[in-house]
Each structure stands twice: as C-alpha cells, then as structure tokens.
C-alpha cells in the first residue's frame, strides 16, 4: 500500500510520503478509481483533510484500500458504501440520495437518463423493498439488511482493476 501511495507523488517528494497528502486529482488516476462512478464520493468519504479538498494522507489511503480489500467484512464494506451513497451526509438515504445514486450508476448522458416518471417509479420500488420502518428513507441498518441478502455485494463492493 505504501509503494502504491508513494508512486502517486512526484519523485522528489517520495521520501516524505508518510507525512504528505496526495491531491484528489492524483488519487483519481488509480486504475481502480478511474472508471468508478463514485470516485469523487470515495475520495470525499475517506479523506480526513481539514480543508475539505479530499486529499489523502497515507492513513486515509490505507483505510480506503483496507475497506475495498477482499478481507474486509461485509459489515465494513456496507457501512462505507452507505456513507458513499449518502450524498447529503445526513445519515440516511433519502429520495435525493437515491436519485444521485441512480444517475451515477446509469451515467448522466441524455440517452441513458431516466425520465422523471421512471426515476420516481424506481425510487419508489427501492424504498418499498428497503425502507423497513416506512419513514421514506433508508437508514444504515435497513441498507445492511438489503446488502446481506445480496451475495454479489461483497464481491462487487471492492475496488476492481
């Protein structure tokens, strides 16, 4: 992990890699993130930058790699996936979060964008399936319940090259 982290730095800065922060633009060059529709959210969730620039320390980078490794538990993976999908960071997945999630997954081009009616129907279906307490949002435990019924989540929840 340290080797991969330091390779994101210019050669002259590699000696001090443990104490520097890698800019988000460099993190996004990783093959695993380059095509990931949630690349910006992933950087945001794992960054501990006080300036909120989504840069990463070595510890942040290590946390990210650990969560997406095959050895991470499905609880850990689902916890971070929930944080990544919680675009407004209010602790629940509401309609706006779900809409942004669908847009990220389908791409936001004209030909792939859902109509308002299709989006509303899809969000309604997601909530009917996942919103156990019927409060109009999906909380972490509801999300983890849905994920536990999806064996593909643990396999696909990682950073794949």
N, C-alpha and C positions, 0 to 999 in steps of 0.2 A: 504494500500500500504506500509506503514511504517513497519507494522508487517511482511509482506512478505519479504521486503528488509532486515530487521534485522535478519530474520531467515536464510538468506544466509551467515551470519557471524558466526565465532566461538563464543561460549557463552561469553567468556571473552571480546570480542570486541563489544558486542551488546549495551552497554551503550553509546558508542560514534558513533553509527551508522550514525547519521546525518552528521558527518564530515569525514567519511572514504569512500574509494572507494572499491567497490566489484570487485574482479578479474573476467574477462570474463569467466574463467572456472567455477566459481560458478554460474554466470548468466545462463550459458548454462544448468545447472541442473534443471531449472524451467521446469515443465511438458509441458508448452505451447511452449517452445523453443526446447525441447529435440529432437523432430522429425521434426522440421521445417527445410526445405531445405535451408532457407535463414538465419538461426540462426547467422552465423558469420557476415553477412551483417547487420542484425538488430542491433547487438551489436556495430558494427562499426559506423553506422549512428546515433545512439542515444548517444554514448559516447562522452563526452567533454574532455576526457583525453588529457593533453598536451603531454604526452609521446606516444600517439597513440597506447596504449596497449589494447584499447577497454574496459577498466574497467569502471564502472559506479558509479557515485555519487547517492545519494538519489534523487536529482533533475532529473538526467538522467533517472533513473528507473521510476520515476513518469511520466516523459514525454512519455516514451515508453508505460507504462500502459494506459495513457490517450489516446494516438493515437489509440491503439488497443481496446479501450473500445467501447461498443455499443453506447455511447453518442457522440463519435467523429463524425464530419460531413464527408460526402464522399469526400469533397474537401481536408480536412486534411488527411484522410486515403490515398487518391490517391497521394497527394504530397509526403508523406513519402514512399509509395510503389514505386513511381518513383525514389526517392533517393536510396532506397534499390536495385532496379533493375539497376541503373546507376553504374555498377561495376567500370568503369574507372573514374567516378566522373567528367565528362566533361560537364554535364548539358543536355545531350541528350542520347537517347538510340540508339546506333549505332549497326552495324552488330555484333560486338564482344560482346556487352552487351546482345543482343538478343540470341546469341549462348550460352552464360553462363547461361542466364535465362532458356532456354530450357533444358540445361544439368542439372540444379538444379531441375527442375520440373520432368524430366524423370528419374533421377538417372543417375549415370555415370558408371554403370556396363556394361560389354561387351554386355549382351543380351538386354539391354534397350537403348544402344547408337544408335543414328541415323547415317545413312551413310552420307557422305559429301553431296551427291546429295539430300537426304531427308532433311537435315538441311538447305541447300541453298534454297530449294523449300519452306520450312516452313517460313524461314526468309523473303523471297520474298513475300509470302502471307500476313505475318504480316505487312510488310511495305506497300503493296498495300492497305490494309484495314485501316491503321492507319496514314500513312505519308501524311497528307493533302497537305502540301506545296511541296511535291515531292523532298526534298533535301537529301533523303537517310537516314534520321534519324527521330526519334520520339522525339519531344520536350514535355515539360510538358503540354502545353495546348492541344496538339494532344492526349497525353496519357489520360488526364482528359476527353476529348471528347469521347474517346473509352470507358472509365470506366463508363461514365454517361449513356451509352447505355447498360450497364451490371448490372442489379439489383442485381445479386448474389455477385458482388464485395464487397459491403458494408457488406453483411452478412458473407462472407468468408474472408474478409480482416482483421479479428481480430485474436488475439492470442487465439486459442481454446485449451482447455484441452483435 
